[in-house]
Amino acid sequence: MKHMPFGKWMNRCLATVSVILWYAVIFGFSAQDGEESGSLSGAIAKAIMNVLGGDPEGEGCRTLETVIRKGAHMTEFAILMLLLVWALYAWTSVRNCKTLAAALCITVCLAALDEYHQTFVEGRAGRPLDVLIDTSGALLCACIIVLIAFLKKKREKHRQKV
């Protein structure tokens, strides 16, 4: 049996623990009741409206609050996607579209599980649209990963020509 280098083992552990801890953070936010969940995004929206001179009680503030809340969900799941890509690569050493697709599938399943969890929380609801919003964050992350890989490959080809 071949011995695994300590660094590779540590990378696998760190990547796996990061995924678990980050999903625990997401789960914790989802466990907040409706009022508690909305209070943070509402406070941020009101602060922005005050700085910009807008009405902190008006329709614009409520729209901004929704954008902030949905943007936070997209960001949470973009980070989860990135951590899953890292973990899958650490365990498989496969760095291609299959890794991205597997990470995306897992992220979508975890987004659906998160929405299902919210159906048990007072003042919250699990919505299919929210799964799509979470998924869009993961897709955005995947696109950024692909773009970075493309630019890196292009730069390497340019260096070989020079």
C-alpha positions in Angstrom: 0.0 0.0 0.0 1.4 3.4 -1.0 1.9 6.0 1.7 0.1 9.3 1.2 2.2 12.5 1.7 1.2 14.4 4.8 0.5 17.6 2.8 -2.0 15.9 0.5 -3.7 14.3 3.5 -3.9 17.7 5.2 -5.3 19.4 2.1 -8.0 16.7 1.8 -8.9 17.2 5.5 -8.9 21.0 5.3 -11.0 21.0 2.1 -13.5 18.6 3.5 -13.8 20.4 6.9 -14.2 23.7 5.1 -17.2 22.4 3.1 -18.8 21.0 6.3 -18.2 24.2 8.3 -19.4 26.5 5.5 -22.6 24.5 5.1 -23.1 24.6 8.9 -22.9 28.4 8.6 -25.6 28.3 5.8 -27.7 26.0 7.9 -27.4 28.3 10.9 -28.6 31.3 8.9 -31.5 29.2 7.6 -32.4 28.3 11.2 -33.1 31.9 12.0 -36.8 32.8 12.1 -38.3 35.1 9.5 -38.0 38.2 11.6 -34.4 37.6 12.7 -33.4 36.6 9.1 -34.8 39.8 7.6 -33.5 42.1 10.3 -29.8 42.0 9.2 -30.5 42.7 5.5 -33.1 45.3 6.5 -30.6 47.1 8.8 -28.0 47.1 6.0 -30.6 48.4 3.5 -31.7 51.2 5.8 -28.1 52.2 6.5 -27.4 52.4 2.7 -30.5 54.5 2.2 -29.5 56.8 5.0 -26.1 57.3 3.4 -27.6 57.9 0.0 -30.3 60.2 1.3 -33.2 57.9 0.4 -36.3 57.0 2.4 -35.3 54.2 4.8 -38.9 53.2 5.1 -39.9 53.4 1.5 -40.3 50.9 -1.4 -36.8 51.5 -2.6 -35.4 50.4 0.8 -37.6 47.2 0.7 -36.3 46.5 -2.9 -32.7 47.0 -1.8 -33.3 44.7 1.2 -34.5 42.0 -1.2 -31.5 42.5 -3.4 -29.1 42.3 -0.4 -30.8 39.1 0.9 -30.8 37.3 -2.4 -27.3 38.5 -3.1 -26.2 37.1 0.2 -27.7 33.7 -0.7 -25.9 33.8 -4.1 -22.7 34.6 -2.4 -23.1 31.8 0.3 -23.6 29.2 -2.4 -20.9 30.5 -4.7 -18.5 30.1 -1.8 -19.9 26.6 -1.2 -19.4 25.7 -4.8 -15.7 26.9 -4.7 -15.1 24.9 -1.5 -16.7 21.8 -3.1 -14.5 22.2 -6.2 -11.5 22.3 -3.9 -12.6 19.3 -1.9 -13.4 17.2 -5.0 -10.0 18.1 -6.6 -8.2 17.3 -3.3 -9.8 13.8 -3.2 -9.8 12.9 -6.9 -7.0 15.1 -8.5 -9.3 15.5 -11.4 -9.4 19.1 -12.6 -11.9 19.4 -15.5 -15.6 20.0 -16.3 -16.6 16.8 -14.5 -15.3 18.2 -11.3 -17.3 21.4 -11.8 -20.4 19.5 -12.8 -20.2 17.2 -9.7 -19.6 20.3 -7.4 -22.6 22.0 -9.1 -24.9 19.0 -8.6 -23.9 18.7 -5.0 -24.4 22.5 -4.5 -27.9 22.3 -6.1 -28.8 19.4 -3.8 -27.6 21.3 -0.7 -29.5 24.4 -1.8 -32.7 22.3 -2.1 -32.0 20.7 1.3 -31.5 24.2 2.7 -34.8 25.4 1.4 -36.5 22.2 2.7 -35.0 23.0 6.1 -36.5 26.4 6.0 -40.0 24.9 5.7 -39.6 23.9 9.4 -38.6 27.3 10.6 -41.2 29.8 11.8 -41.7 32.7 9.4 -39.6 31.1 6.7 -40.6 29.2 3.6 -38.8 26.9 1.2 -39.2 28.2 -2.3 -38.0 26.6 -5.6 -37.1 30.1 -6.8 -34.7 30.4 -4.0 -33.0 27.2 -5.0 -32.6 28.7 -8.5 -31.1 31.9 -6.9 -28.7 29.8 -4.8 -27.8 27.8 -8.0 -27.1 31.0 -9.9 -24.5 31.9 -7.3 -22.9 28.5 -7.9 -23.1 28.9 -11.7 -21.5 32.3 -11.4 -18.6 30.7 -9.4 -18.3 27.9 -12.0 -18.1 30.5 -14.8 -15.4 32.5 -12.9 -13.4 29.2 -12.4 -13.7 28.4 -16.1 -12.7 32.0 -17.1 -9.6 31.9 -14.8 -8.6 28.5 -16.2 -9.0 29.8 -19.8 -6.9 32.9 -19.1 -4.2 30.8 -17.3 -4.0 28.4 -20.3 -3.9 31.3 -22.7 -1.1 33.0 -20.8 0.8 29.7 -20.7 0.5 29.3 -24.5 1.7 32.8 -25.0 4.7 32.2 -22.8 5.6 29.1 -24.8 5.6 31.1 -28.0 7.9 33.7 -26.6 
